[in-house]
Amino acid sequence: MFQPIVPADGLSGWRFLQRTYEVQAEAFNRSTVIQRDTEYFADKISEVTTAEELVSDRRLLTVALGAFGLQDDINNRYFIQKILEEGTNSDDALSMRLSDTRYRKLSAAFGFGPVADKQVGEAGFAENIIARFQSNSFEVAAGDQNSAMRVALYAERELSQLAAGDESTNAKWFTIMGDPPLRQLFEKALNLPESIGSIDIDQQLRVFKDRAVSVFGSDDLSLFEDPDLVQEAVTKFIVRDQIGVNGGMSGGSIALTLLQGF
């Protein structure tokens, strides 16, 4: 199976991965395992009518979970079935009570909830899930080479979509705080300690927004519809991650790292 190539840490590795992404992703998606799973999903998913049927088919569940970065839950069948069956339209639904917003996205995408519109079988459904599965699987594989690359690729794919949504600014920040890769990106881009997660959630919101104003000039996440601002956030994340890995860098080393990355 093709493994993504990340020849260096930090911005140099990130820029290389950006330049070669299309070629590497295409090679990755041609891998036997990926092709086998996606072809099976495309062929069989339209026959699924319930959450129980989905979780009972491990190959279908592999793609479904992988599309949302939840592949580690492959053996938690009952838990995932509850996530899917309870939907997202009630505040009491399991996916709505979990801090990790990826479960909410999974449940909404399949639409097995009690008052939801089932999406399985709709035009473009299988293709959308497969595309997400391919992207996320590549990100996971890149993360095996360098964990920061998985976060950066995920943010590059997801952040602008979140920014373009019609939710309120606070709702978008809560989504970021509940999405592990995006939270990791913003914690480092904003130079926040991981321990911030131990304080009250409303206090966390104020800290994230205040720091965003300081770093990006605004706490309005719709600004990240601009791909250049997404890249700015990713760059800050990559640099701070490398500083952490290297146990501290001098100001001159940081400047040199930035220059080498562009």
N, C-alpha and C positions, 0 to 999 in steps of 0.2 A: 504494500500500500504506500502511495506517495506521501512523504512527510514534508511539510512546509520547511523552507530554508530561511533561517534567520542568522546571517553570518556574523552579527555583532550585537552587543547590547546597546541600550540607549537610542538616541536619535538616529545614529547611523544605521542600526538594524531596522528601525521603524521606517526610515525613508526607503531603504532597499525593499522592504516588504510592500510598501505602497507602490513603488515603481513596477514590481513584478507580480502584483496581486492577481491580475486577470489571468496571466499565464499559469501561475501556481495554483490558483483556484480551479482552473479548467482541468489541469492534470490531476488534482485531488479528486474532483468529481467524477473523473473517469476511472478511479480506483474500483476494483471489483466489489469491495464491501459496500461502498457508497451506492454504486449502480444497482447492486442487488437489492438493497433496502429501499431505494427510491422507486424502482420499477415495481416491486411488490406492493408498496403503498399506493402507487398510482392505479394499480390493477384491482386492488381489493378494498380500498377505503370506501367506495361508494356503496358497498354491501353492508356497511356497519350502520345500525340504526339506534344503538344504545351505548351508553358509557361502559356498561358491563362487557359488551361485545368487543369494544376497543381494547380494554385493559386485559382481556382474555387472550388477545393475539399479541404475543411478545414482539413480533417483527413490526406490526403496525404501531405498537406503543413506543418502540425504539425511535421511530421517526417523529411521532407526535411529541414526545418529551424532548427529544433532541432539538426540535425546532424552536424550543423556548429555553434552552440551556438547562433543562431539568433532567438530563439523562441519568443522573445519579439516583433518581427515584424509580428506576426501572423495576425494582423488586417491591416497591410500596404500592401494590396494585389497589388495595382497598382504599387507601388514602387518596390516590389519584381518581378512583371512581367517585368518591365523595366530592372531590373538587369539581369534577365534571357534572355530576348530577345536580348539585345544588346551585350551579350557575353563578351569576354575578349581579342579579337584580335585587337581591335582598342583603341588607347590611349584616344579617345573621349567617349568610352563606359562608362556608368554610374559606373559600378563596378570598373573601372580603375581610375576614378576620385575621388573615396571615399578613405579616409585615412584608414578605417577599411578593412583590407585585407580579412576578412572572407567572404565578399560579392563576392570577386573575386573567392574564392575557391568554393563557392556555384554555381556561374554561370558556371565555368569551369567544375564542376562535372556533371552537367546536359546537357551541350552542346546544348542549344537551340539557341545560337547566330547565326547571319546571315551566317557566314562562318565556323562555328564549326561543329564537328561531334557529332551528338546527341548520348548521352551515354545511355539514357533510353532504356531498352530492351536488352542492351549488356550483355554478360555473366558476372556474378558476380556483376553487377551494384547494384541491389536491396540489395544483401547481404552486400556490402560495405557501403551503406548508412544506412542500419539498424544497422550495427555494430557501426558506428559513432554515430548514434542517441542513442543507448543504453549507450555507454561510456559517451557521453556528458550529458545525462539525469541523470546518476548516479553522475557525477561531480556536476551538479547543485544541486542535492539533498544533497550531502555532503557539498556543500557550504552553504546550509541552516542551517547546524549545525555549520559550521565554515568557513567563506568566504575564508580564506587562503588555505583550503584544496581543494577547487575547482580549484584555480590557480595552486597549486602544481600538482594535478592529470592531469590537462590539459597539463602542461609543460612536465610532464613525458611522456605523449603520443605523443605530437607534436614536441618537440624540436629536438629530434634525427632525425626525418624525415626531418625537415627543414635543419638540418646540413648536411644531406646526399645528398641534392639536388645539381644540377650542376650550380646554379646561382652564380654570383660573391659575394664576401664578402659583398660589399656595398648593393647589392640587398637583401641579407639575413637580414642585419641589418634593412633595410627599412621595410621588412616584419614584423620583430619583433616589430618595432616601430608602425606599423599599426595594430597589433593584440593585442587587449586590455589585455587578460590574460598574454601573453608572455611579453608585455611591462611592466605590473605591476610587474611580477617576476624579470625582469632585473633591473627595477628602484630600487627595494629594495635590490636585490642581490648586485648591484653595489653602493648602498647607494647614490642614486641620488634623488633630490627632485622632487615631482610631477610637480612643476612649470617649469621644464625643457621643458615641452610640449608647453610652450608659446613662445619659441625662434624659430628662423629660423630652418627649417628642416635639412638643411645641417650642421648647427652648432650643432644640436642635434646629428647628426651622428658622428661628431668628438668627442663629449663628451662621447657618449656611447663607441666608439672604444677605446679612450684613457683610460677610466676607466676600460674597459675589460682587456687591457694590464696590468694595475696596479693590478687588482684583480685575473685574471686567467692566466696572463703571455702571452696572445696573444689576438688579436681581430679577429682571424680566427674562425668563427663559426663552421667550419667543425670539430673542436675539440670535439664538443658536440655530435658527433656520439658515443663517449665513454659514456656508461651509468653511469660510476662513476663520470664523470664530470657533467652530468645532475643532479645527486644526490647532488653534491657539490653546484651547483647553487640553487637547491631547498632548501637545508639546510640553505644557507645564507638567502634566501628569508624568510623562516619560522622563523628563529631566529630574523631577523630585524622586521618582522611583529609583533612578540610577544613583542619585545621591545616597538614598537609603541603603541600596545594595552595596555601595562602595564604602559605606561607613563615614560618609562626609567628604566633601570636595571643597577646594578653595574657590574663591570667587573667580580667579583666572581660569581654573579648570572648568567651571560651569560655563563661562563665556566661550571657551574653546569648544566645549561639547555642543553648545548651541550653534556656533558657526559651522561646525562639521556636519551638523544635521541638515543644513539648508543648502 
